[in-house]
Amino acid sequence: MDQSVGLIVALLGLLAVLFGLFASAAALFPRQVWLAQRAAEESPGRSLIIGAVNAIFVVAVALALFSSQLPLLTVLGGLVAAAGLAGLALGWAGVTTLVGGRLTRQRSPLSQILTGTVVLTLASAVPFLGWFVVLPGLIFLGLGGFVLGWFRRRVWSADL
């Protein structure tokens, strides 16, 4: 019984932390989140493949630099990992907004982010299918959406 209460508290804590991350990313970097959302919405397959390639590349480069004996290269590996995680956070915020927008009729950005966060966190928490299919898919889709959005030239309005 204690383990199930602990898991529920941990899940609620994770939801709160992810909601805070996605809401602050959308508030601080609205253009990048919007571009990632558009890229994931318009070309999800391409975003998935580009995200997988970039995730493998960032992990490989960061691990190679981390394994170096030189402190400068280790710091550089940390910077590569931090840049990859920052792109992932912005891409995930776009995917979360996309999912929340499709599932809720409310047009409030915070309600879309909250709905998307809850749905994607619960989907990722499903044993085996969520851990090994949904979560890696979300990682690749978010990172790919960020990368595609970064290189696309789009007209962006703060009213969207």
C-alpha positions in Angstrom: 0.0 0.0 0.0 2.8 2.4 0.8 4.4 1.8 -2.6 1.2 2.7 -4.5 0.8 6.0 -2.5 4.5 6.8 -3.2 4.0 6.1 -6.9 1.0 8.4 -7.0 2.8 11.2 -5.2 5.8 10.8 -7.5 3.5 10.9 -10.6 1.7 14.0 -9.3 5.1 15.6 -8.6 6.3 14.7 -12.1 3.1 16.2 -13.6 3.7 19.5 -11.7 7.3 19.7 -12.7 6.6 19.0 -16.4 3.7 21.5 -16.4 6.0 24.1 -15.0 8.7 23.4 -17.5 6.4 23.4 -20.5 4.4 26.5 -19.4 7.6 28.5 -18.7 9.1 27.3 -22.0 6.0 28.5 -23.9 6.0 31.8 -22.0 9.7 32.5 -22.4 10.2 31.2 -25.9 6.8 31.4 -27.6 8.2 31.5 -31.2 10.4 28.4 -30.8 7.6 26.4 -29.2 5.2 27.5 -31.9 7.6 26.5 -34.6 8.2 23.1 -33.0 4.5 22.6 -32.7 3.9 23.5 -36.4 6.7 21.2 -37.5 5.5 18.3 -35.5 1.9 18.9 -36.7 2.7 19.3 -40.4 5.3 16.6 -40.8 5.3 14.2 -37.9 7.2 11.4 -39.7 9.9 13.7 -40.8 10.1 15.2 -37.3 10.4 11.7 -35.8 13.2 10.6 -38.1 15.2 13.9 -37.7 14.7 13.7 -34.0 16.0 10.2 -33.8 19.0 11.0 -35.8 19.7 14.1 -33.7 19.2 12.4 -30.4 21.6 9.6 -31.3 24.1 12.2 -32.5 23.9 14.4 -29.4 24.1 11.5 -27.1 27.1 10.0 -29.0 29.0 13.4 -29.1 28.2 14.2 -25.4 29.3 10.7 -24.2 32.5 10.9 -26.3 33.4 14.2 -24.9 32.5 13.2 -21.3 34.8 10.2 -21.5 37.8 12.5 -22.3 40.4 13.1 -19.7 40.7 16.8 -20.6 38.5 19.0 -18.5 37.8 21.4 -21.4 36.4 18.5 -23.5 34.3 17.4 -20.5 32.8 20.9 -20.1 32.2 20.9 -23.9 30.3 17.6 -23.5 28.2 19.1 -20.8 27.4 22.1 -23.1 26.4 19.7 -25.9 24.2 17.7 -23.6 22.6 20.9 -22.2 21.9 22.2 -25.7 20.3 19.0 -26.6 18.1 19.0 -23.5 17.1 22.6 -24.1 16.0 21.8 -27.6 14.2 18.8 -26.3 12.3 20.9 -23.7 11.2 23.4 -26.3 10.2 20.7 -28.7 8.3 18.8 -25.9 6.5 22.0 -25.0 5.3 22.3 -28.7 4.2 18.7 -28.8 2.4 19.1 -25.5 0.6 22.2 -26.7 -0.3 20.3 -29.9 -1.8 17.3 -28.1 -3.6 19.6 -25.6 -5.0 21.7 -28.4 -6.4 18.6 -30.1 -8.0 17.2 -26.9 -9.6 20.3 -25.4 -12.0 22.8 -26.7 -10.6 25.6 -24.5 -8.3 27.8 -26.4 -6.4 28.9 -23.3 -2.7 28.1 -23.8 -2.3 27.0 -20.2 -5.2 24.6 -20.4 -3.8 23.1 -23.6 -0.4 22.7 -21.9 -2.0 21.2 -18.8 -4.1 18.7 -20.8 -1.2 17.7 -23.0 1.1 17.3 -20.0 -1.3 15.1 -18.2 -2.2 12.9 -21.2 1.4 12.5 -22.4 2.7 11.8 -18.9 0.1 9.1 -18.3 0.7 7.6 -21.7 4.4 7.5 -21.0 3.8 5.9 -17.6 2.2 2.8 -19.1 4.5 -0.2 -18.5 6.5 -1.3 -21.4 4.4 0.2 -24.2 4.7 3.7 -22.7 8.3 3.3 -21.6 9.7 1.8 -24.8 7.4 3.1 -27.6 5.6 6.3 -26.4 8.4 8.0 -24.5 11.1 7.5 -27.1 8.6 8.6 -29.8 7.8 11.7 -27.8 11.5 12.4 -27.4 12.2 12.0 -31.1 9.1 13.9 -32.1 9.9 16.8 -29.8 13.5 17.1 -30.7 12.8 16.7 -34.4 10.0 19.3 -34.2 12.5 21.7 -32.6 15.2 21.1 -35.2 12.8 21.4 -38.1 11.2 24.6 -36.6 14.7 26.0 -36.0 15.5 25.8 -39.7 12.1 26.8 -41.1 11.3 30.3 -41.9 7.7 31.0 -40.8 5.7 34.1 -40.2 4.9 34.1 -36.5 2.4 36.2 -34.6 2.2 36.6 -30.9 -1.6 36.4 -31.3 -1.5 32.7 -32.2 
